[in-house]
Amino acid sequence: MNDVGGMVGFPPIEEELDEPPFHSDWEAHVFALCRALLGHGIFNLDEFRDAIERMPPQEYLAASYYEKWFHAIVTLLVEKGVLTAEEIAGG
């Protein structure tokens, strides 16, 4: 589990004034993809959160917010048999 709330040793969170909802187009695409998959019942929110928390700690700590979302989406699509790992690797 990668919940780091309350752990010591992490730098302070830097707030960005007037922060946009997405810093890059790909983040908006990941957000929309996740909403669509949730809406179609491909996975639920608990499964999505669990997939994020199952990331290896080093990957979790190095990933941005939407990189974690993308990892969870890919993980669940493979686990649910929607796509194969080979299909994802092939683009």
Backbone as a chain_set.jsonl record, in Angstrom:
{"seq": "MNDVGGMVGFPPIEEELDEPPFHSDWEAHVFALCRALLGHGIFNLDEFRDAIERMPPQEYLAASYYEKWFHAIVTLLVEKGVLTAEEIAGG", "coords": {"N": [[0.836, -1.169, 0.0], [0.505, 2.238, -0.749], [-0.066, 4.544, 0.68], [0.962, 7.533, 1.835], [0.319, 9.393, 3.653], [0.874, 11.488, 6.404], [3.446, 10.578, 6.769], [6.895, 11.116, 7.505], [9.517, 13.104, 6.077], [9.007, 13.885, 3.501], [8.985, 16.483, 1.056], [7.54, 19.812, 1.469], [4.242, 20.458, 0.166], [3.948, 22.128, -2.816], [2.004, 24.796, -3.628], [0.345, 25.818, -6.52], [-0.484, 28.83, -7.785], [-3.544, 29.715, -9.287], [-3.706, 27.291, -10.633], [-4.032, 25.223, -13.47], [-6.606, 22.837, -14.43], [-5.523, 20.729, -15.862], [-2.213, 20.0, -16.814], [-1.168, 19.205, -19.172], [-2.266, 18.075, -22.41], [-2.491, 15.273, -22.514], [-3.124, 14.551, -19.921], [-5.772, 15.39, -19.611], [-6.949, 13.653, -21.423], [-6.495, 11.17, -20.185], [-8.049, 11.546, -17.887], [-10.62, 11.77, -19.068], [-10.813, 9.251, -20.304], [-10.767, 7.567, -18.08], [-13.158, 8.356, -16.798], [-14.997, 7.532, -18.754], [-14.593, 4.74, -18.807], [-15.262, 4.056, -16.18], [-17.938, 4.886, -16.258], [-19.011, 3.075, -18.069], [-18.891, 0.779, -16.649], [-16.615, -0.822, -16.699], [-14.662, -0.947, -14.777], [-14.738, -0.27, -11.237], [-14.716, 2.468, -8.84], [-13.445, 1.691, -6.465], [-11.86, -0.451, -7.343], [-10.228, 0.929, -9.096], [-8.838, 2.701, -7.382], [-7.522, 0.757, -5.821], [-5.851, -0.388, -7.753], [-4.081, 1.706, -8.211], [-2.879, 1.854, -5.689], [-1.536, -0.533, -5.619], [0.706, -0.152, -7.089], [4.25, -0.525, -7.505], [6.247, 0.717, -4.822], [8.459, 2.496, -5.499], [7.817, 3.277, -8.12], [5.33, 4.432, -7.671], [5.964, 6.639, -6.011], [7.501, 8.128, -7.758], [5.796, 8.83, -9.776], [3.548, 11.096, -11.435], [0.365, 12.614, -10.607], [-1.603, 12.011, -12.676], [-0.168, 10.118, -14.069], [-0.268, 8.014, -12.318], [-3.0, 7.488, -12.47], [-3.137, 6.654, -15.163], [-1.554, 4.341, -15.082], [-3.176, 2.748, -13.416], [-5.473, 2.465, -15.035], [-4.448, 1.056, -17.28], [-3.52, -1.27, -15.981], [-5.959, -2.341, -14.988], [-7.433, -2.725, -17.361], [-6.001, -4.783, -18.546], [-6.139, -6.774, -16.524], [-8.88, -7.239, -16.499], [-9.272, -8.341, -18.941], [-9.871, -6.812, -21.16], [-7.982, -5.682, -22.812], [-4.855, -7.003, -23.999], [-1.576, -7.406, -22.565], [0.266, -7.397, -24.579], [-1.075, -6.062, -26.647], [-1.237, -3.519, -25.549], [1.483, -2.891, -25.252], [2.156, -2.815, -27.913], [0.984, -0.543, -28.749]], "CA": [[0.0, 0.0, 0.0], [1.352, 3.407, -0.931], [-0.593, 5.731, 1.354], [2.072, 8.159, 2.542], [-0.212, 10.439, 4.521], [1.432, 11.548, 7.746], [4.829, 10.101, 6.835], [7.913, 12.149, 7.63], [10.612, 13.031, 5.115], [8.603, 14.367, 2.193], [9.033, 17.943, 1.013], [6.214, 20.442, 1.543], [3.492, 20.53, -1.084], [4.013, 23.452, -3.429], [0.743, 25.192, -4.252], [0.497, 26.606, -7.737], [-1.579, 29.786, -7.888], [-4.308, 29.62, -10.538], [-3.31, 26.044, -11.285], [-5.038, 24.714, -14.409], [-7.014, 21.467, -14.092], [-4.6, 19.802, -16.53], [-0.987, 20.663, -17.246], [-0.901, 18.739, -20.54], [-3.439, 17.464, -23.049], [-2.602, 13.848, -22.216], [-3.786, 14.399, -18.632], [-7.208, 15.502, -19.874], [-7.357, 12.416, -22.097], [-6.535, 10.12, -19.161], [-9.227, 11.836, -17.076], [-11.816, 11.42, -19.853], [-10.816, 7.796, -20.483], [-11.16, 6.97, -16.807], [-14.588, 8.604, -16.609], [-15.745, 6.688, -19.692], [-14.499, 3.345, -18.374], [-16.096, 3.956, -14.979], [-19.33, 5.024, -16.673], [-19.431, 1.856, -18.771], [-18.808, -0.36, -15.735], [-15.443, -1.664, -16.946], [-14.159, -1.106, -13.416], [-15.359, 0.692, -10.33], [-13.785, 3.381, -8.186], [-12.625, 0.942, -5.503], [-10.854, -1.188, -8.119], [-9.305, 1.928, -9.628], [-7.976, 3.118, -6.268], [-6.685, -0.385, -5.468], [-4.814, -0.534, -8.788], [-3.069, 2.732, -7.936], [-2.165, 1.513, -4.458], [-0.705, -1.72, -5.871], [1.928, 0.204, -7.815], [5.46, -0.661, -6.699], [6.495, 1.986, -4.136], [9.344, 3.416, -6.211], [7.066, 3.824, -9.249], [4.28, 5.287, -7.107], [6.547, 7.882, -5.527], [8.072, 8.88, -8.883], [4.754, 9.13, -10.76], [2.658, 12.228, -11.229], [-1.021, 12.264, -10.305], [-2.261, 11.348, -13.798], [0.59, 8.909, -14.402], [-0.855, 6.975, -11.459], [-4.289, 7.142, -13.078], [-2.892, 5.888, -16.385], [-1.094, 3.017, -14.649], [-4.337, 2.002, -12.931], [-6.32, 2.135, -16.183], [-3.786, -0.01, -18.039], [-3.549, -2.466, -15.14], [-7.307, -2.897, -14.928], [-7.835, -3.207, -18.688], [-5.369, -6.094, -18.735], [-6.702, -7.72, -15.554], [-10.268, -7.532, -16.851], [-9.302, -8.99, -20.245], [-10.307, -5.896, -22.215], [-6.809, -5.633, -23.68], [-3.731, -7.822, -23.544], [-0.339, -6.66, -22.35], [0.902, -7.262, -25.899], [-1.775, -4.992, -27.364], [-0.836, -2.239, -24.951], [2.894, -2.665, -25.601], [2.202, -2.526, -29.343], [0.393, 0.777, -29.018]], "C": [[0.887, 1.241, 0.0], [0.79, 4.674, -0.305], [0.534, 6.328, 2.186], [1.601, 9.291, 3.443], [0.381, 10.365, 5.916], [2.858, 11.051, 7.868], [5.785, 11.292, 6.841], [8.935, 11.99, 6.515], [10.25, 13.495, 3.721], [8.629, 15.887, 2.186], [7.627, 18.532, 1.125], [5.554, 20.472, 0.162], [3.526, 21.963, -1.585], [2.667, 23.752, -4.08], [1.032, 26.085, -5.441], [-0.708, 27.537, -7.844], [-2.229, 29.688, -9.261], [-3.932, 28.383, -11.335], [-4.399, 25.564, -12.237], [-5.428, 23.282, -14.021], [-6.091, 20.414, -14.709], [-3.389, 20.594, -16.991], [-0.621, 20.299, -18.681], [-2.166, 18.103, -21.09], [-3.606, 15.998, -22.656], [-3.293, 13.623, -20.864], [-5.309, 14.477, -18.795], [-7.734, 14.24, -20.548], [-7.455, 11.26, -21.103], [-7.765, 10.306, -18.271], [-10.5, 11.391, -17.805], [-11.93, 9.914, -20.043], [-11.279, 7.109, -19.203], [-12.654, 7.152, -16.559], [-15.433, 7.703, -17.512], [-15.739, 5.228, -19.243], [-15.304, 3.108, -17.102], [-17.571, 3.983, -15.354], [-19.878, 3.8, -17.379], [-19.282, 0.605, -17.91], [-17.63, -1.287, -15.982], [-14.722, -1.94, -15.626], [-14.863, -0.088, -12.545], [-14.285, 1.493, -9.598], [-12.894, 2.668, -7.172], [-11.529, 0.154, -6.216], [-9.786, -0.233, -8.654], [-8.316, 2.368, -8.543], [-7.018, 1.987, -5.873], [-5.552, -0.57, -6.478], [-3.712, 0.507, -8.611], [-2.227, 2.315, -6.736], [-1.295, 0.267, -4.601], [0.555, -1.406, -6.673], [3.137, -0.058, -6.923], [5.818, 0.698, -6.084], [7.386, 2.965, -4.897], [8.639, 4.05, -7.409], [6.007, 4.808, -8.752], [4.845, 6.647, -6.715], [7.102, 8.744, -6.649], [7.003, 9.377, -9.861], [3.984, 10.389, -10.391], [1.239, 11.703, -10.964], [-1.663, 11.482, -11.453], [-1.449, 10.178, -14.346], [0.083, 7.74, -13.559], [-2.201, 6.54, -12.015], [-4.083, 6.261, -14.304], [-2.435, 4.473, -16.055], [-2.282, 2.161, -14.213], [-5.237, 1.575, -14.085], [-5.728, 0.973, -16.966], [-3.842, -1.318, -17.256], [-4.916, -3.124, -15.17], [-7.783, -3.401, -16.285], [-7.232, -4.569, -18.98], [-5.998, -7.117, -17.799], [-8.125, -8.135, -15.907], [-10.401, -8.178, -18.229], [-9.806, -8.112, -21.371], [-9.216, -5.769, -23.27], [-5.759, -6.589, -23.136], [-2.524, -6.914, -23.324], [0.371, -6.439, -23.682], [0.253, -6.154, -26.712], [-1.363, -3.61, -26.842], [0.599, -1.914, -25.329], [3.033, -2.293, -27.07], [1.581, -1.194, -29.719], [-0.981, 0.66, -29.581]], "O": [[1.911, 1.275, 0.683], [1.144, 5.774, -0.728], [1.008, 5.702, 3.134], [2.418, 10.065, 3.942], [0.392, 9.302, 6.538], [3.432, 11.094, 8.956], [5.505, 12.336, 6.253], [9.193, 10.877, 6.057], [11.107, 13.499, 2.837], [8.328, 16.516, 3.201], [6.639, 17.832, 0.903], [6.229, 20.508, -0.866], [3.174, 22.895, -0.862], [2.242, 23.035, -4.986], [1.861, 26.992, -5.371], [-1.838, 27.068, -7.98], [-1.54, 29.59, -10.276], [-3.852, 28.423, -12.563], [-5.567, 25.501, -11.855], [-4.657, 22.593, -13.354], [-5.903, 19.338, -14.143], [-3.515, 21.71, -17.494], [0.15, 21.009, -19.328], [-3.028, 17.65, -20.337], [-4.73, 15.527, -22.482], [-3.974, 12.614, -20.682], [-6.042, 13.705, -18.176], [-8.852, 13.807, -20.266], [-8.39, 10.462, -21.168], [-8.444, 9.334, -17.94], [-11.35, 10.715, -17.225], [-13.025, 9.359, -19.954], [-12.086, 6.18, -19.244], [-13.338, 6.211, -16.156], [-16.459, 7.175, -17.085], [-16.77, 4.557, -19.294], [-15.956, 2.074, -16.962], [-18.364, 3.199, -14.832], [-21.073, 3.515, -17.299], [-19.519, -0.507, -18.384], [-17.641, -2.429, -15.521], [-14.232, -3.047, -15.398], [-15.503, 0.839, -13.041], [-13.092, 1.218, -9.731], [-11.718, 3.004, -7.035], [-10.394, 0.101, -5.741], [-8.597, -0.552, -8.662], [-7.106, 2.399, -8.77], [-5.838, 2.233, -5.621], [-4.422, -0.874, -6.096], [-2.538, 0.214, -8.837], [-1.0, 2.414, -6.769], [-0.405, 0.04, -3.78], [1.378, -2.29, -6.911], [3.067, 0.16, -5.714], [5.703, 1.724, -6.755], [7.087, 4.159, -4.931], [8.839, 5.232, -7.687], [5.813, 5.876, -9.334], [4.271, 7.684, -7.048], [7.167, 9.965, -6.513], [7.277, 10.251, -10.684], [3.791, 10.707, -9.218], [0.967, 10.509, -11.085], [-2.212, 10.403, -11.23], [-2.007, 9.321, -15.031], [0.014, 6.608, -14.038], [-2.51, 5.349, -12.029], [-4.762, 5.249, -14.472], [-2.881, 3.512, -16.682], [-2.385, 0.994, -14.59], [-5.714, 0.441, -14.108], [-6.43, 0.012, -17.28], [-4.177, -2.362, -17.816], [-5.019, -4.337, -15.358], [-8.475, -4.417, -16.348], [-7.879, -5.418, -19.594], [-6.354, -8.213, -18.232], [-8.526, -9.267, -15.637], [-11.505, -8.526, -18.647], [-10.139, -8.621, -22.442], [-9.494, -5.75, -24.469], [-5.774, -6.939, -21.956], [-2.468, -5.796, -23.836], [1.005, -5.404, -23.885], [0.942, -5.393, -27.391], [-1.17, -2.668, -27.611], [0.9, -0.776, -25.688], [3.933, -1.537, -27.435], [1.647, -0.77, -30.873], [-1.62, 1.673, -29.864]]}, "num_chains": 1, "name": "protein.A"}
